[in-house]
Amino acid sequence: MAKTSPGEFIKQVQTETKKVVWPSWAETWQTGLMVVVMTTLLGLFFFAIDAFFDRIVAALLLLAK
């Protein structure tokens, strides 16, 4: 493994950092909003599925008495 001096390492980090393309504020806002919307929808979906199966299990347990 090749050794890199601290100065060379800093230079490489600066070079790579200049290549980074950061999202605009609008893109960040839209992406964040989509994450909140999709998380909410998935939460509601799984809540409905859980409630559905809860009722099925409750009905089966009543039959077993």
Phi, psi and omega per residue, in radians:
M1 nan 2.278 -3.110
A2 -1.314 2.437 3.107
K3 -1.549 2.439 3.107
T4 -2.082 2.332 3.125
S5 -1.263 2.719 3.122
P6 -0.995 -0.668 3.114
G7 -1.114 -0.755 3.116
E8 -1.150 -0.669 3.115
F9 -1.076 -0.805 3.126
I10 -1.061 -0.710 3.135
K11 -1.111 -0.742 3.118
Q12 -1.142 -0.691 3.118
V13 -1.109 -0.762 3.125
Q14 -1.096 -0.709 3.117
T15 -1.105 -0.783 3.140
E16 -1.191 -0.633 3.139
T17 -1.125 -0.571 3.117
K18 -1.184 -0.351 -3.136
K19 -1.459 -0.234 -3.080
V20 -1.223 2.322 3.062
V21 -1.875 1.946 -3.108
W22 -1.501 2.498 3.113
P23 -1.226 2.682 3.092
S24 -1.283 2.952 3.122
W25 -1.089 -0.671 3.140
A26 -1.132 -0.744 3.110
E27 -1.116 -0.703 3.122
T28 -1.128 -0.769 3.133
W29 -1.088 -0.810 -3.128
Q30 -1.118 -0.752 3.134
T31 -1.126 -0.768 3.107
G32 -1.080 -0.720 3.109
L33 -1.119 -0.727 3.116
M34 -1.116 -0.648 3.100
V35 -1.099 -0.770 3.138
V36 -1.130 -0.770 -3.129
V37 -1.111 -0.849 -3.104
M38 -1.158 -0.656 3.108
T39 -1.127 -0.713 3.103
T40 -1.122 -0.803 3.135
L41 -1.081 -0.766 3.120
L42 -1.146 -0.658 3.087
G43 -1.087 -0.760 3.100
L44 -1.142 -0.708 3.123
F45 -1.054 -0.875 -3.113
F46 -1.206 -0.533 3.043
F47 -1.104 -0.768 3.141
A48 -1.125 -0.769 3.121
I49 -1.093 -0.756 3.139
D50 -1.111 -0.750 3.128
A51 -1.120 -0.682 3.121
F52 -1.062 -0.871 -3.137
F53 -1.203 -0.534 3.070
D54 -1.077 -0.744 3.124
R55 -1.178 -0.661 3.105
I56 -1.099 -0.806 -3.135
V57 -1.131 -0.716 3.122
A58 -1.087 -0.716 3.120
A59 -1.141 -0.726 3.118
L60 -1.141 -0.647 3.115
L61 -1.206 -0.584 3.074
L62 -1.169 -0.631 3.109
L63 -1.188 -0.512 -3.080
A64 -1.358 -0.224 -3.105
K65 -1.207 nan nan
